[in-house]
Amino acid sequence: MPMKASAAILYEVNKPLVVEDVDVLEPGPHEVLVRFRANGVCHSDLHVMTGDYPHPLPVVLGHEASGVVDRVGPGVESVKAGDHVCSSYIPSCGRCSYCINGTPTLCALRDRPRWFMLDGTPRFRRGGEGIHHFLQVSGYATHAVLPEDSVIPIRKDAPLDVACLVSCGVLAGAGPVINRAKVPPGASVAVFGCGGVGLNTIQAAHMVGAGKIIAVDVLPQKLAWAEEFGATHVVDASKEDPVARVQAIAGGGGVDFAFEVVGLQKTIEQALLSTHRGGMAVVVGVCPAGTRLSIDPTMFLQQRVLTGTSFGGGHQRTDVPMLIDLFMTGRYRLRELISRRMPLAEINEAFDLLRNGEVKRSVIVYE
């Protein structure tokens, strides 16, 4: 028999989410039914709501989730009922060439449609009609079915309303510093965009011992947050040329590493321009569909590198527990990232706060 769950559903682009009851079907083979405890409010969901990231509708959004395994389908071996888990919006099958070669965030399962389960059918229904999943997570629901490859077991003493942040924003922000750029101690770093993800890029740069950490944003409160998380310098891009200012702070030539955590053509180009010859710019922000760049190719002849990451560019099944361990031992700040805890009924207000830049991160918490 299907079970009832409360879920936030997007029926139309640029319309509010609708919170209502849905039916959740039983987990199939290699699937897991999770009772969610919390889900962070992330800009990637907002891209779907505004139409910047086209997605089949209706859909239950949410991808930065944590919860407790309720029950499992046939063949599940990695988790059992009662286990605490974080979601992984990029699955890792452990069998494809990407996973075997050490790049599981590029797993071949990403090539399949992510709005249904692997068998091509949904596990949400309302009024007899199927409802799409988002990235096979759909964390804005009290319960959801996920593929086994999309859940990561975590320690049971970690608070789930905090641990959920690692399922996207924390790893997406910190991972590029640790895994992709491999920032060494003393390096100079610029971070364009100081929201919930960018603050983790700053925090990770501080944790690995970067020298100058230059935060760039257009909102004063975000620059103040950046200083709280380890920025040594701040640049208000609404008042001065951020490229010239970053270059000047770095000593004239530019920084060793620049991270773009906004998802705009302009800021990606600025990040690359702010690096010195031989420097690296890493794109972290999710751009609206159709975004294109205009770059002078001679920058590449000067051995600058423009690259990107996905879910931190490392090994999500070990990186998520690792960051939670760092938090539990007092070496990584997670609680300080949360500005608001809100019930599912206030999810549209939570997205308004995100749009206005009023929060570092809001978390939807389920009773």
C-alpha positions as CSV (number, residue, x, y, z in Angstrom):
1,M,0.0,0.0,0.0
2,P,1.3,3.5,-0.8
3,M,2.1,5.7,2.2
4,K,1.1,9.4,2.5
5,A,3.7,12.1,2.6
6,S,3.6,15.9,2.6
7,A,5.5,17.4,-0.3
8,A,6.2,20.8,-1.9
9,I,5.2,20.5,-5.6
10,L,6.1,22.9,-8.5
11,Y,3.2,22.8,-11.0
12,E,4.1,25.9,-13.0
13,V,7.3,28.0,-13.6
14,N,7.3,31.3,-11.7
15,K,4.5,30.1,-9.5
16,P,4.7,29.3,-5.7
17,L,5.3,25.8,-4.6
18,V,2.2,24.0,-3.5
19,V,2.4,21.9,-0.3
20,E,0.0,19.0,-0.3
21,D,-0.3,15.3,0.4
22,V,1.1,12.7,-2.1
23,D,1.3,9.0,-2.3
24,V,4.7,7.4,-2.0
25,L,5.0,3.9,-3.5
26,E,7.0,1.1,-2.0
27,P,10.7,1.1,-2.9
28,G,11.6,-1.2,-5.7
29,P,14.8,-3.3,-6.2
30,H,17.9,-1.4,-5.1
31,E,15.8,1.5,-3.8
32,V,15.5,3.1,-0.4
33,L,12.6,4.8,1.3
34,V,13.9,7.7,3.4
35,R,12.0,9.6,6.1
36,F,13.6,13.1,5.7
37,R,14.4,15.2,8.7
38,A,15.8,18.3,6.9
39,N,16.5,19.8,3.5
40,G,18.5,23.0,2.8
41,V,17.1,25.7,0.5
42,C,19.4,25.9,-2.5
43,H,19.6,28.1,-5.5
44,S,19.6,25.1,-7.9
45,D,16.0,24.5,-6.9
46,L,15.3,28.1,-7.6
47,H,16.7,27.7,-11.1
48,V,13.9,25.2,-11.8
49,M,11.3,27.4,-10.2
50,T,12.2,30.4,-12.5
51,G,12.6,28.3,-15.6
52,D,16.3,29.0,-15.9
53,Y,16.9,25.2,-15.6
54,P,14.1,23.5,-17.6
55,H,12.6,20.4,-15.9
56,P,9.5,18.3,-16.5
57,L,6.6,19.3,-14.3
58,P,5.0,18.7,-11.8
59,V,8.0,18.0,-9.7
60,V,8.9,17.6,-6.0
61,L,12.0,19.7,-5.6
62,G,14.8,19.5,-3.0
63,H,18.2,17.8,-3.2
64,E,20.2,18.8,-0.1
65,A,18.6,16.3,2.3
66,S,19.2,14.1,5.3
67,G,17.0,11.6,7.0
68,V,16.5,8.1,8.4
69,V,16.1,5.0,6.3
70,D,12.5,3.7,6.7
71,R,12.8,0.6,4.7
72,V,14.6,-0.8,1.7
73,G,13.7,-2.7,-1.4
74,P,15.1,-6.0,-2.6
75,G,18.8,-6.2,-3.2
76,V,19.8,-3.2,-1.1
77,E,23.1,-3.9,0.7
78,S,24.7,-0.6,1.7
79,V,22.0,0.7,4.1
80,K,19.3,-0.8,6.3
81,A,16.2,0.5,8.2
82,G,17.2,3.0,10.9
83,D,20.4,4.1,9.3
84,H,21.0,7.9,9.1
85,V,21.8,9.1,5.6
86,C,22.5,12.1,3.5
87,S,21.3,12.3,-0.1
88,S,23.7,12.4,-3.0
89,Y,22.2,14.4,-5.9
90,I,24.9,12.8,-8.1
91,P,24.8,9.0,-7.7
92,S,27.9,6.8,-7.7
93,C,27.3,3.3,-8.9
94,G,30.9,2.1,-8.3
95,R,30.9,0.1,-11.5
96,C,31.1,2.5,-14.5
97,S,34.4,3.8,-16.0
98,Y,34.1,7.1,-14.2
99,C,33.7,5.5,-10.8
100,I,36.4,2.9,-11.4
101,N,38.8,5.6,-12.5
102,G,38.3,7.7,-9.4
103,T,35.8,10.3,-10.6
104,P,32.5,9.1,-9.1
105,T,30.9,12.6,-9.3
106,L,30.9,12.0,-13.1
107,C,29.1,8.7,-12.7
108,A,27.5,7.3,-15.9
109,L,24.1,7.2,-14.1
110,R,24.0,11.0,-14.7
111,D,23.3,10.2,-18.4
112,R,19.9,8.8,-17.5
113,P,16.8,11.0,-16.9
114,R,17.0,12.0,-13.2
115,W,13.3,12.9,-12.8
116,F,12.3,9.2,-12.5
117,M,13.8,6.1,-10.8
118,L,16.2,4.0,-12.8
119,D,13.3,1.9,-14.2
120,G,11.8,5.0,-15.8
121,T,8.8,5.4,-13.4
122,P,8.1,7.7,-10.5
123,R,7.5,6.8,-6.9
124,F,5.3,9.8,-6.2
125,R,1.6,9.9,-7.2
126,R,-1.3,12.2,-6.6
127,G,-4.8,11.6,-7.8
128,G,-3.6,8.6,-9.8
129,E,-1.0,10.6,-11.8
130,G,2.8,10.4,-11.4
131,I,4.8,13.3,-10.1
132,H,8.4,13.9,-11.2
133,H,11.4,13.5,-8.8
134,F,14.2,16.1,-8.8
135,L,17.7,14.6,-9.2
136,Q,16.2,11.4,-7.7
137,V,16.1,13.0,-4.3
138,S,13.1,15.3,-3.9
139,G,13.9,16.4,-0.4
140,Y,11.0,18.8,0.0
141,A,8.9,15.9,1.1
142,T,8.5,14.1,4.4
143,H,9.2,10.8,2.7
144,A,10.7,9.8,-0.7
145,V,12.1,6.8,-2.5
146,L,15.7,7.2,-3.7
147,P,18.0,4.8,-5.6
148,E,20.5,3.1,-3.3
149,D,23.3,4.8,-5.2
150,S,21.9,8.2,-4.1
151,V,22.1,7.7,-0.3
152,I,25.2,8.0,1.8
153,P,25.3,6.5,5.3
154,I,26.5,8.9,8.0
155,R,27.2,8.7,11.7
156,K,24.1,8.6,13.9
157,D,25.3,11.2,16.4
158,A,25.4,14.0,13.8
159,P,22.4,16.4,14.0
160,L,20.4,15.8,10.8
161,D,19.2,19.4,10.6
162,V,22.8,20.4,10.2
163,A,24.2,17.4,8.3
164,C,21.8,18.0,5.4
165,L,23.9,21.0,4.3
166,V,26.8,18.7,3.3
167,S,24.6,17.0,0.7
168,C,25.0,20.0,-1.6
169,G,26.2,23.5,-0.5
170,V,29.0,22.4,1.8
171,L,30.6,19.8,-0.4
172,A,29.9,21.8,-3.6
173,G,31.7,24.8,-2.1
174,A,34.5,23.1,-0.1
175,G,35.3,20.3,-2.6
176,P,36.6,22.5,-5.4
177,V,39.3,23.8,-3.0
178,I,40.3,20.4,-1.7
179,N,39.7,18.2,-4.7
180,R,39.8,20.2,-7.9
181,A,42.2,23.0,-7.3
182,K,44.1,21.3,-4.4
183,V,44.9,24.7,-3.0
184,P,48.3,24.6,-1.2
185,P,49.1,26.5,2.0
186,G,50.0,30.1,1.4
187,A,48.2,30.3,-2.0
188,S,46.2,33.4,-2.9
189,V,42.5,32.8,-3.5
190,A,39.5,34.9,-4.8
191,V,35.9,33.8,-4.3
192,F,33.3,35.4,-6.5
193,G,30.0,35.0,-4.7
194,C,29.6,34.7,-0.9
195,G,26.3,33.0,-0.5
196,G,25.7,29.6,1.2
197,V,28.1,27.8,-1.2
198,G,30.7,30.5,-1.5
199,L,31.1,30.7,2.2
200,N,32.2,27.1,2.2
201,T,34.7,27.8,-0.5
202,I,36.1,30.5,1.8
203,Q,36.0,28.3,4.8
204,A,37.8,25.5,3.0
205,A,40.5,27.8,1.7
206,H,41.0,29.0,5.2
207,M,41.1,25.4,6.5
208,V,43.8,24.3,4.1
209,G,46.0,27.4,4.9
210,A,45.5,29.7,2.0
211,G,47.3,33.0,2.4
212,K,45.1,35.8,1.0
213,I,41.5,34.9,0.7
214,I,39.6,37.6,-1.3
215,A,35.8,37.6,-1.1
216,V,33.9,39.4,-3.9
217,D,30.2,40.2,-3.8
218,V,27.7,43.0,-4.3
219,L,25.9,42.7,-1.0
220,P,27.5,44.2,2.2
221,Q,26.0,41.5,4.5
222,K,27.5,38.7,2.4
223,L,30.9,40.3,2.6
224,A,30.6,40.5,6.3
225,W,29.7,36.8,6.4
226,A,32.7,36.1,4.3
227,E,35.0,37.7,6.9
228,E,33.4,35.5,9.6
229,F,34.3,32.4,7.6
230,G,37.9,33.3,6.9
231,A,38.2,36.0,4.2
232,T,41.2,38.2,4.6
233,H,40.0,40.9,2.2
234,V,36.6,41.8,0.7
235,V,35.7,43.5,-2.5
236,D,32.4,45.2,-3.1
237,A,31.8,44.6,-6.8
238,S,29.0,47.1,-6.9
239,K,31.4,50.0,-6.1
240,E,34.7,49.1,-7.8
241,D,36.1,46.9,-10.6
242,P,36.5,43.6,-8.9
243,V,39.2,42.3,-11.3
244,A,41.4,45.3,-10.9
245,R,40.9,45.2,-7.1
246,V,41.6,41.5,-6.8
247,Q,44.8,41.9,-8.9
248,A,45.9,44.8,-6.7
249,I,45.4,42.9,-3.5
250,A,47.1,39.8,-4.9
251,G,50.2,41.9,-5.8
252,G,49.5,43.1,-9.3
253,G,49.5,39.9,-11.4
254,G,46.4,38.2,-10.0
255,V,45.6,35.3,-7.7
256,D,46.7,31.7,-7.9
257,F,43.1,30.4,-7.8
258,A,39.7,32.0,-8.4
259,F,36.4,30.3,-7.7
260,E,33.2,31.5,-9.3
261,V,30.2,30.6,-7.1
262,V,27.5,32.7,-8.7
263,G,26.7,31.1,-12.1
264,L,26.8,34.1,-14.4
265,Q,28.7,34.8,-17.6
266,K,30.1,38.1,-16.2
267,T,31.4,36.6,-12.9
268,I,33.0,33.6,-14.7
269,E,34.9,35.9,-17.0
270,Q,35.9,38.1,-14.1
271,A,37.2,35.1,-12.1
272,L,39.4,34.0,-15.0
273,L,40.7,37.6,-15.6
274,S,41.6,37.9,-11.9
275,T,44.1,35.0,-12.1
276,H,47.8,35.5,-13.0
277,R,49.6,33.7,-15.8
278,G,49.4,30.0,-14.9
279,G,46.5,30.5,-12.5
280,M,43.3,28.5,-12.3
281,A,39.7,29.6,-12.3
282,V,37.1,27.1,-11.1
283,V,33.4,27.4,-12.0
284,V,31.2,26.2,-9.1
285,G,28.0,28.2,-9.7
286,V,25.2,26.7,-11.8
287,C,24.4,28.9,-14.8
288,P,21.0,29.4,-16.5
289,A,20.6,27.2,-19.5
290,G,22.1,28.7,-22.6
291,T,24.8,30.8,-20.9
292,R,27.9,31.3,-23.1
293,L,31.3,32.9,-22.4
294,S,33.4,35.4,-24.2
295,I,37.1,34.8,-23.5
296,D,40.3,36.0,-25.1
297,P,42.0,32.7,-26.1
298,T,45.4,34.3,-25.5
299,M,44.7,33.8,-21.8
300,F,45.0,30.1,-22.4
301,L,48.3,30.6,-24.2
302,Q,49.5,32.1,-20.9
303,Q,48.6,28.8,-19.3
304,R,45.6,29.9,-17.4
305,V,43.2,27.1,-16.6
306,L,39.4,27.4,-16.7
307,T,37.7,24.4,-15.2
308,G,34.7,23.4,-13.1
309,T,33.5,20.9,-10.6
310,S,30.4,18.9,-9.8
311,F,29.4,18.1,-6.2
312,G,33.0,19.0,-5.1
313,G,34.8,17.0,-7.7
314,G,35.9,14.3,-5.3
315,H,34.4,11.1,-3.9
316,Q,31.0,11.9,-2.5
317,R,30.6,8.7,-0.6
318,T,33.7,9.5,1.5
319,D,33.8,13.3,1.3
320,V,30.3,13.7,2.9
321,P,31.1,11.6,6.0
322,M,34.6,13.3,6.2
323,L,33.1,16.8,6.3
324,I,30.6,15.7,9.0
325,D,33.5,14.2,11.0
326,L,35.3,17.5,10.8
327,F,32.2,19.3,12.0
328,M,31.7,16.9,14.9
329,T,35.3,17.4,16.0
330,G,35.0,21.2,15.9
331,R,37.2,21.7,12.8
332,Y,34.5,22.8,10.3
333,R,31.6,25.2,10.9
334,L,28.2,24.1,9.9
335,R,25.7,25.4,12.4
336,E,26.9,29.0,11.7
337,L,25.8,28.5,8.0
338,I,22.2,28.3,9.1
339,S,20.3,31.6,9.2
340,R,16.8,30.2,9.5
341,R,15.0,26.9,10.3
342,M,11.6,26.7,8.8
343,P,8.7,24.2,8.4
344,L,7.7,22.9,5.0
345,A,4.6,25.2,5.1
346,E,6.9,28.2,4.8
347,I,9.0,27.0,1.9
348,N,8.0,29.8,-0.4
349,E,9.0,32.4,2.2
350,A,12.3,30.5,2.5
351,F,12.9,31.0,-1.3
352,D,12.0,34.7,-1.0
353,L,14.7,35.1,1.6
354,L,17.2,33.3,-0.7
355,R,16.3,35.5,-3.7
356,N,16.8,38.6,-1.6
357,G,20.2,37.5,-0.2
358,E,19.0,37.7,3.3
359,V,20.2,34.3,4.5
360,K,23.4,32.2,4.4
361,R,21.3,29.1,4.3
362,S,17.7,28.3,5.4
363,V,16.8,24.7,6.3
364,I,13.4,23.1,6.0
365,V,13.0,21.0,9.1
366,Y,10.4,18.2,9.4
367,E,8.9,17.1,12.7
